Each structure stands twice: as structure tokens, then as C-alpha cells.
Amino acid sequence: MASIVGKTTQCKACGSDNLFWFAHNKNHSVVQNNRLNTNDVTCLLVLGCADCSETLMSVSADRLAERMTAALKPNAEAESHE
């Protein structure tokens, strides 16, 4: 599990190692739920503690997709910073 969650292996609030990832859709507009367009919603992946419900980290799905793509192309990250 440590390879999935990176450097975070314990809850900063209670010290538990019972951590999990879950997906959360966030409406960042003032539009009502049944009138949303896809650009009104952002998907977040959240790392939480199962014991105390502390939120330890959140990552946008777009950022995760960028990191996964960069892992497929190790030189792409170095090229983008030049």
C-alpha cells in the first residue's frame, strides 16, 4: 500500500495506518445539480483515514492523469521543464 499512497503512510491526526483513497465529485459552479454540464464538475481523489475520517491529501483526477502519463514517458517530464 505504501507505493500507492507515496510518502503518507500514517494519519497525521491519530497515527493510524488504515488509509484509503476515494473519489469525490466537486461542483465548483452555482448551477443546480440536475442542470450541470461536465465543465461544472471536477473529480478529486482523496486520501482519508478510515479510523478518524481525517482528510490527508486530495489530488485532482487531471493531475493524476498527468503523473500517470509522465510515468509512461520518463523523458516527457524532463522535456516539459526545459
C-alpha positions, -999 to +999 in steps of 0.1 A: +000+000+000+029+024+006+037+025-031+002+038-038+000+065-012+035+077-016+052+092+014+020+094+035+017+061+054+001+072+086-027+095+096-013+128+109-043+132+134-045+097+150-014+078+138-034+050+121-021+033+090-057+024+079-057+048+049-078+046+018-084+066-015-119+075-027-133+096-055-153+128-049-170+149-075-170+186-067-195+211-082-175+243-085-203+264-101-235+279-088-256+257-111-281+233-096-272+196-096-296+184-122-286+212-146-248+206-146-225+204-176-194+184-175-172+215-171-191+224-139-178+193-121-142+183-111-132+148-100-110+147-069-092+117-054-090+120-017-067+101+008-085+096+041-081+078+074-107+050+080-103+054+118-108+091+124-121+104+090-092+128+086-085+141+050-048+137+044-045+146+008-065+154-023-054+152-059-074+162-090-081+135-115-064+156-141-032+159-121-032+121-115-036+115-152-007+138-159+015+119-135+004+085-149+012+097-185+046+110-173+053+076-158+047+060-192+072+085-208+100+091-184+116+118-206+084+138-211+087+154-176+123+165-182+114+179-216+084+199-203+107+217-177+133+228-202 
